[in-house]
Amino acid sequence: MKWSRISFRHRMLIIMTLSGLIELLLLVAAGFVYVKYAQEDEMGNKALGVASFLAKSPYVIEMIENGVSDESQQRYRNLTTLIGATFIVIGDHKGIRLVHPIDERVGKPMKGGDNHRALINGEAYISVAKGSLGYSVRGKSAVLNANGEIIGVVSVGYLIDRLQDRIEPFLIYLLGMALLVVAANGVVSSYASHRFQREILGFEPEEIGRFYVELDVTLETLKEGIITIDEGGKLRAINKSACQILGLVKSECINRPLSDVLPESDLHTVIETARTDHDINLYLNDKRLIANRSPIIVNDKVVGAVSSFRLRDDLTELTEQLAKTKEYAEMLRSQTHEHRNKLNTISGMVQMGELDAVQYLIGQETAHYQALIEFLRETIKEPLIAGMLLGKTERARELGLVLVVEEGSRLEPLPNRINPEDLVTILGNLIDNAFDATREAIRLEPLLSPNRRTIEVSISDFGNEVILEVNDQGCGLPNTLSTQALVTRGVSSKDSQTRGVGLYLVSELAIRYHGELEMLNNKQHGARMTVYLPKEEQR
């Protein structure tokens, strides 16, 4: 079976169990070797101590010089048992056994080949050698007479096999503990791997690697800019398009706070509110953008936010066409409805023979439109805004309202920093809000006076600011909502599911141009909405 076919959980269990088993076996082996050599060292020192003591004993010296009796043989055999040694062997200066645990080996040469240091150099030492009884650790000491001459050697030994017999219970204990630890490690490994795989949403490592490569390639091929931040506000990912649009270098901004990289960005608010935004207008690094933003939610917790965006300039042509088409369509629809009524009236008057009245009516209508068009052409130098005002005027007539552009209004060609579309957005939303407020007042008071059905629009371009003002006599600003709440996306005094966007867009555009939106209730009826936009760049 291939390794990749084994689940991540089982792989973790196998790896951690085997690694723990190997570590424990190494530990057991090291412990065994340490204990073995410690036991040998301990027994060797004990044997050397006994051998040195006996080598200095006058009784041993006398026995070597005068010969060994059966009683002496038995005495040393009893002493061997008493100290737990395997043997006590005493030899003469030629290494011939004088005392030995086995009678048949008495009088024969000592084995092991390790007597020369004692018999030649007169030393006391520890050695490991194979004697007639097997491998043993020995303590050897030279026996000196009164004249300091070497007359023999004492050897006290412990068989290594017996030492291992003493170590084996400890080894079995270590192995038992190792198996217990391995079992415990398996349980912990299983739990840890289960938790870890749950955190990575059940994916296998190969799947995560493949997803990462796919995501990276996908992000790099998108024309839209993509940026993501974590819950701490650090920039975690940015694609090539985002770097090109915003003029950033990827290596210099990754893992840095977004507030340092893009001070104007408010993407962190998405983490705080957990709200998704669609097609909002942004102004970042002197670039006009259209963006979509969404929180990243894992296990019902917001862990970051992602934003996709593209230059608004890419959509300018389409937006202009759409805006003009909508205004023209609205104007034509209103005019078609109105002219149908006028044509029916003219048809009836012709059938009745009232030709003078027909001529008067046609002249009145022509004069009205001509006067309005001439006025807008002379005072409003931006065709897009003039067309919007003409369309809104016809829309007002269709709704039974009156839209009046004040005579003192004037708008020169706008500076490059102010986009006419933005002024269309501002005025269009303010006028639509005024229509809604006035119609709400009519609904509450069906016999509303004609003066209160008038919406006044003023455009001023005489100083350092462009001032846009819309004044109505409707129901006014709601008392239940603050001005700050009214400019919050999704907040409206009407249906919050389909409203709550107009004033938000107006406020966002005013802030972008470093201007101001002022909202005031009139003394008697209605409200006055004013937007101030500086003509020159301000920081």
C-alpha positions in Angstrom: 0.0 0.0 0.0 1.3 3.4 -0.9 2.0 5.8 1.9 -0.2 8.5 0.3 -3.2 6.2 0.4 -3.0 6.0 4.2 -5.1 8.6 5.9 -3.4 11.5 7.6 -4.7 10.4 11.0 -3.2 6.9 10.6 0.0 8.3 9.3 0.3 10.5 12.4 -0.4 7.5 14.6 2.2 5.3 12.9 4.9 8.0 12.8 4.4 9.1 16.4 4.1 5.5 17.7 7.2 4.3 15.8 9.2 7.4 16.8 8.2 6.9 20.4 9.1 3.2 20.3 12.5 3.8 18.7 13.3 6.5 21.3 12.2 4.2 24.1 14.2 1.2 22.8 17.3 3.4 22.5 16.6 4.6 26.1 16.3 1.0 27.3 19.4 -0.1 25.5 21.3 2.9 26.9 20.0 2.2 30.4 20.9 -1.5 30.1 24.5 -0.7 29.0 24.8 1.9 31.7 23.5 -0.5 34.5 25.7 -3.3 33.1 28.9 -1.3 33.2 27.9 0.3 36.5 27.4 -3.2 38.0 30.7 -4.4 36.6 32.5 -1.4 38.0 30.8 -1.9 41.3 31.6 -5.6 41.5 35.2 -4.9 40.2 35.8 -2.4 43.0 34.3 -4.7 45.5 36.5 -7.6 44.3 39.6 -5.4 44.3 38.9 -4.3 47.8 38.6 -7.9 49.0 41.7 -8.9 47.0 43.8 -6.0 48.4 42.7 -6.8 51.9 43.6 -10.5 51.7 46.9 -9.7 49.9 48.0 -7.7 53.0 46.8 -10.3 55.5 49.6 -12.0 57.5 47.7 -15.2 57.4 47.7 -15.2 53.5 51.4 -14.4 53.4 52.2 -17.2 55.9 50.0 -19.6 54.0 51.8 -18.9 50.7 55.2 -19.3 52.4 54.4 -22.4 54.4 51.8 -24.2 52.4 48.0 -24.5 52.4 46.0 -26.9 54.6 42.6 -28.3 53.9 41.2 -26.2 56.7 42.5 -23.0 54.9 40.9 -24.2 51.6 37.5 -24.5 53.4 37.9 -21.2 55.1 38.4 -19.3 51.8 35.5 -21.1 50.2 33.3 -20.0 53.1 34.5 -16.5 52.7 33.7 -16.7 49.0 30.1 -17.5 49.8 29.9 -14.9 52.5 30.9 -12.0 50.2 28.8 -13.3 47.3 31.8 -13.7 45.0 32.2 -16.5 42.4 35.7 -17.4 43.5 38.7 -16.5 45.6 41.9 -17.8 44.0 45.4 -17.5 45.6 48.5 -18.3 43.6 52.2 -18.3 44.2 54.8 -16.2 42.5 54.6 -18.4 39.4 50.8 -18.2 39.2 50.2 -21.7 40.4 46.9 -22.1 42.2 47.2 -22.6 46.0 43.6 -21.9 46.8 40.7 -22.6 44.4 36.9 -23.4 44.8 37.5 -26.7 43.0 39.9 -29.2 44.5 40.9 -30.7 41.1 42.2 -27.4 39.9 44.5 -26.7 42.8 48.1 -26.9 41.8 47.4 -25.9 38.2 48.3 -22.6 36.6 45.9 -19.7 36.9 44.0 -18.9 33.6 43.1 -15.6 32.0 46.5 -14.2 31.2 46.0 -11.2 33.4 48.4 -11.9 36.2 51.6 -10.3 34.9 50.8 -6.8 36.3 50.5 -8.3 39.8 53.3 -10.9 39.6 55.8 -8.7 37.7 54.8 -5.1 38.6 53.3 -5.8 42.0 50.1 -3.8 41.1 46.5 -4.1 42.4 43.9 -3.7 39.6 40.6 -4.7 38.0 40.4 -6.9 34.9 37.9 -8.8 32.8 39.0 -12.1 31.5 37.9 -15.7 30.8 39.1 -18.1 33.5 38.4 -21.7 34.1 34.9 -20.8 35.5 34.0 -18.5 32.6 34.2 -14.7 31.9 34.5 -12.8 35.1 35.3 -9.3 36.4 38.2 -9.7 38.8 40.1 -7.8 41.4 43.7 -8.8 41.6 46.4 -7.8 44.0 50.1 -8.8 44.5 51.1 -10.4 47.8 54.4 -9.1 49.2 56.5 -10.6 52.0 58.2 -8.7 54.8 61.1 -7.9 52.4 58.8 -6.5 49.8 59.3 -9.4 47.5 56.4 -10.6 45.3 55.5 -14.0 46.5 52.0 -14.5 45.1 48.7 -13.1 43.8 45.1 -12.9 45.2 42.3 -12.9 42.6 38.6 -12.3 43.7 36.1 -12.6 40.8 32.4 -12.3 39.9 31.1 -14.1 36.8 29.7 -11.8 34.2 26.8 -14.2 33.6 25.7 -13.8 37.2 25.9 -10.0 36.8 23.6 -10.2 33.8 21.2 -12.4 35.8 21.0 -9.5 38.3 20.4 -7.0 35.5 17.7 -9.0 33.6 14.8 -8.2 36.0 15.6 -4.5 35.5 15.7 -4.9 31.8 12.3 -6.7 31.8 10.9 -3.8 33.9 12.3 -1.3 31.4 10.7 -3.1 28.5 7.4 -3.3 30.3 7.5 0.4 31.0 8.4 1.0 27.3 5.4 -0.9 26.1 3.2 1.0 28.5 4.6 4.3 27.3 4.1 3.3 23.6 0.5 2.4 24.3 -0.1 5.7 26.0 1.7 7.5 23.2 -0.6 5.7 20.7 -3.7 7.0 22.5 -2.3 10.5 22.7 -1.2 10.4 19.1 -4.6 9.2 18.0 -6.3 12.1 19.9 -3.8 14.7 18.7 -4.0 13.6 15.0 -7.9 13.6 15.2 -7.9 17.2 16.6 -5.3 18.3 14.1 -7.1 16.9 11.1 -10.4 18.5 12.4 -8.6 21.8 12.4 -7.5 21.4 8.8 -11.1 20.6 7.9 -10.5 16.9 7.3 -8.2 17.4 4.4 -5.2 15.2 3.7 -1.7 16.9 3.4 -1.6 16.2 -0.3 -5.0 17.8 -0.8 -3.9 20.9 1.2 -0.7 21.2 -1.0 -2.7 20.8 -4.2 -5.4 23.4 -3.0 -2.6 25.8 -2.1 -1.0 25.6 -5.5 -4.4 25.8 -7.2 -5.4 28.8 -5.1 -2.1 30.6 -5.7 -2.3 30.1 -9.5 -6.0 31.1 -9.5 -5.2 34.3 -7.6 -2.3 35.2 -9.9 -4.4 34.8 -13.0 -7.3 36.9 -11.8 -7.5 40.4 -13.2 -9.2 41.6 -10.1 -7.0 42.5 -7.1 -7.3 40.2 -4.1 -6.1 40.9 -0.5 -6.8 39.0 2.7 -6.1 39.9 6.3 -6.2 37.8 9.5 -8.1 38.6 12.6 -5.2 40.8 13.8 -5.4 43.0 10.7 -2.1 41.6 9.1 -2.0 41.3 5.4 -1.8 37.5 4.7 -2.2 37.3 0.9 -2.1 39.7 -2.0 -2.1 38.7 -5.7 -0.2 40.2 -8.6 -3.2 42.3 -9.9 -3.6 43.9 -6.5 0.1 44.9 -6.4 -0.2 46.4 -9.9 -3.4 48.3 -9.2 -2.2 49.7 -5.9 1.5 50.1 -6.7 2.7 47.7 -4.0 5.6 45.2 -3.8 4.4 41.9 -2.5 7.5 41.0 -0.6 7.4 44.3 1.3 3.8 44.2 2.5 3.1 40.5 3.3 2.7 39.9 7.1 2.6 43.6 7.8 -0.4 45.4 9.4 -2.8 46.5 6.6 -3.0 49.9 8.4 0.7 50.4 7.6 0.4 49.2 4.0 -2.9 50.9 3.1 -3.7 53.5 5.8 -7.0 54.5 4.0 -8.4 50.9 4.0 -11.1 50.0 6.5 -11.2 46.3 5.7 -10.8 45.6 9.4 -14.3 46.8 9.9 -15.5 43.7 8.0 -13.9 41.6 10.8 -15.7 43.7 13.5 -19.1 43.6 11.8 -18.9 40.3 10.0 -20.9 41.9 7.1 -20.5 41.3 3.4 -20.2 44.4 1.1 -20.9 44.3 -2.6 -19.8 46.8 -5.2 -18.8 49.5 -2.8 -16.7 52.5 -3.9 -13.2 52.8 -2.4 -10.3 55.3 -2.8 -7.0 53.6 -2.0 -3.5 54.9 -3.0 -5.1 57.6 -5.2 -7.0 54.9 -7.1 -10.8 54.8 -7.5 -11.9 51.2 -6.9 -15.0 49.1 -7.0 -14.8 46.4 -4.3 -16.5 43.4 -2.8 -15.6 42.4 0.8 -16.5 39.4 2.9 -15.5 38.0 6.3 -13.7 34.7 6.6 -15.6 32.5 9.1 -14.3 29.2 10.5 -16.3 27.4 13.2 -18.7 30.4 13.5 -15.7 32.6 14.3 -14.4 35.5 12.1 -10.8 34.8 11.5 -10.1 37.3 8.8 -11.5 39.2 5.8 -11.0 39.1 2.0 -11.5 41.9 -0.5 -11.6 41.7 -4.3 -11.5 44.9 -6.3 -10.7 46.5 -9.7 -10.1 49.9 -11.0 -13.2 51.9 -11.4 -11.7 53.4 -14.5 -12.0 50.0 -16.1 -15.8 50.3 -15.7 -16.0 54.1 -16.5 -17.1 53.7 -20.1 -19.7 51.1 -19.3 -20.9 53.1 -16.2 -21.2 56.3 -18.2 -23.2 54.6 -20.9 -25.4 53.0 -18.3 -25.9 56.2 -16.4 -26.8 58.1 -19.6 -29.0 55.3 -20.8 -30.9 55.2 -17.5 -31.3 59.0 -17.5 -32.5 59.0 -21.1 -34.8 56.1 -20.5 -36.2 57.7 -17.4 -36.7 61.0 -19.3 -38.2 59.3 -22.3 -40.5 57.3 -20.2 -41.7 60.3 -18.3 -42.1 62.3 -21.5 -43.9 59.5 -23.3 -46.4 59.2 -20.5 -46.8 63.0 -20.3 -47.0 63.5 -24.1 -49.5 60.7 -24.4 -51.8 62.7 -22.2 -51.1 65.9 -24.1 -51.6 64.3 -27.4 -55.0 62.9 -26.3 -55.9 66.4 -25.1 -54.8 68.0 -28.4 -56.7 65.3 -30.4 -59.9 66.0 -28.5 -59.5 69.8 -28.9 -58.9 69.4 -32.7 -62.1 67.3 -33.0 -63.9 70.1 -31.2 -62.4 72.7 -33.5 -60.6 74.6 -30.8 -57.5 75.3 -33.0 -56.5 78.4 -31.1 -56.4 76.5 -27.8 -54.4 73.8 -29.5 -51.8 76.3 -30.8 -51.6 77.9 -27.4 -51.0 74.5 -25.6 -48.3 73.5 -28.1 -46.6 76.8 -27.7 -46.7 76.6 -23.9 -45.2 73.1 -23.9 -42.5 74.0 -26.4 -41.6 77.1 -24.4 -41.4 75.1 -21.1 -38.9 72.5 -22.5 -36.9 75.0 -24.4 -36.6 77.3 -21.4 -35.5 74.4 -19.2 -33.0 73.1 -21.7 -31.6 76.6 -22.3 -31.3 77.2 -18.6 -29.4 74.0 -17.9 -27.2 74.4 -20.9 -26.1 77.9 -19.8 -25.7 77.2 -16.1 -24.6 73.6 -16.0 -21.4 73.0 -18.0 -21.2 69.2 -17.3 -23.6 67.5 -19.8 -23.9 64.4 -17.7 -25.2 66.4 -14.7 -27.5 68.5 -16.9 -29.0 65.4 -18.5 -29.6 63.9 -15.0 -31.4 67.1 -13.8 -33.6 67.1 -17.0 -34.5 63.5 -16.4 -35.3 64.1 -12.7 -37.4 67.1 -13.6 -39.6 64.9 -15.8 -39.7 62.2 -13.2 -40.9 64.8 -10.6 -43.7 65.9 -13.0 -44.7 62.2 -13.4 -44.9 61.8 -9.6 -47.0 65.0 -9.2 -44.1 66.9 -7.8 -42.1 69.9 -8.9 -38.3 69.9 -9.2 -36.8 73.4 -9.4 -33.2 74.3 -10.1 -32.5 77.6 -8.4 -31.8 80.5 -10.8 -28.5 81.3 -9.2 -27.1 77.9 -9.7 -24.0 77.5 -11.7 -21.5 74.7 -12.4 -18.3 75.2 -14.4 -16.3 72.3 -16.0 -15.1 70.2 -13.1 -11.4 69.9 -12.2 -9.8 66.5 -13.0 -9.9 65.3 -9.4 -13.7 65.4 -9.4 -15.5 62.8 -11.5 -18.9 64.0 -12.9 -20.3 60.5 -12.3 -19.7 61.0 -8.6 -21.7 64.3 -8.7 -24.5 62.4 -10.5 -24.5 59.8 -7.8 -24.6 62.5 -5.0 -27.3 64.6 -6.6 -29.3 61.6 -7.9 -29.5 60.0 -4.4 -30.3 63.3 -2.6 -33.1 64.1 -5.1 -34.5 60.5 -4.9 -34.6 60.8 -1.1 -36.4 64.1 -1.4 -38.9 62.5 -3.7 -39.5 59.7 -1.2 -39.8 62.2 1.7 -42.3 64.4 -0.1 -44.4 61.5 -1.3 -44.4 60.1 2.3 -45.7 63.6 3.5 -48.4 63.5 0.8 -49.4 60.0 2.0 -49.8 61.3 5.5 -51.5 64.5 4.4 -53.4 63.9 1.1 -54.3 67.6 0.9 -50.7 68.8 1.1 -50.3 72.4 -0.3 -48.6 72.8 -3.7 -45.7 74.6 -2.1 -44.8 71.6 -0.1 -44.6 69.5 -3.3 -41.6 71.4 -4.6 -38.1 70.1 -4.4 -35.4 72.8 -4.8 -31.9 72.0 -6.1 -29.0 74.4 -5.9 -25.5 74.0 -7.4 -22.9 76.5 -6.5 -19.4 76.8 -8.1 -18.3 80.3 -7.2 -15.7 79.7 -4.5 -13.2 77.0 -3.7 -15.9 74.4 -3.2 -18.6 72.9 -5.3 -21.8 73.0 -3.2 -24.7 70.7 -3.9 -27.9 71.3 -2.0 -31.3 69.7 -2.1 -34.2 71.1 -0.1 -37.6 69.5 0.3 -40.8 70.1 2.3 -41.5 66.5 3.1 -41.5 64.6 6.4 -37.9 65.6 7.4 -35.2 63.5 9.0 -36.3 60.7 11.4 -36.0 61.5 15.1 -35.2 57.9 15.9 -32.0 57.8 14.0 -28.9 59.9 14.4 -27.2 61.5 11.4 -24.3 59.1 11.9 -26.7 56.2 11.7 -28.4 57.5 8.5 -25.1 57.4 6.6 -24.3 53.8 7.7 -24.7 51.2 5.0 -27.9 49.2 5.4 -29.5 51.7 7.9 -32.7 53.4 6.6 -35.9 54.9 8.0 -37.6 52.7 5.4 -37.1 49.1 4.3 -33.6 48.2 5.4 -33.5 45.2 3.0 -33.7 47.4 -0.1 -32.7 50.8 1.2 -29.9 52.3 3.3 -27.5 52.7 0.4 -28.1 56.2 -1.0 -26.9 58.3 1.9 -24.1 55.9 2.6 -22.8 56.4 -1.0 -23.2 60.2 -0.7 -21.3 60.2 2.6 -18.5 57.9 1.2 -18.0 60.2 -1.8 -17.9 63.3 0.4 -15.3 61.7 2.6 -13.2 60.6 -0.4 -13.0 64.1 -1.8 -12.3 65.4 1.8 -15.6 67.2 1.7 -18.6 67.2 4.1 -22.3 66.1 4.1 -24.6 68.3 6.1 -28.1 67.2 7.0 -30.5 69.6 8.7 -34.3 69.7 9.3 -36.0 72.9 8.1 -37.8 75.0 10.7 -41.2 74.0 9.5 -41.2 71.1 7.1 -38.7 68.9 5.3 -35.0 68.7 5.3 -32.0 70.4 3.7 -29.1 68.2 2.5 -25.9 69.9 1.5 -22.6 68.5 0.2 -19.4 70.5 0.1 -16.6 69.3 -2.2 -13.3 71.1 -2.3 -12.0 71.7 -5.8 -8.4 71.3 -4.9 -6.7 68.2 -3.4 -6.6 68.3 0.4 -4.7 66.1 2.8 
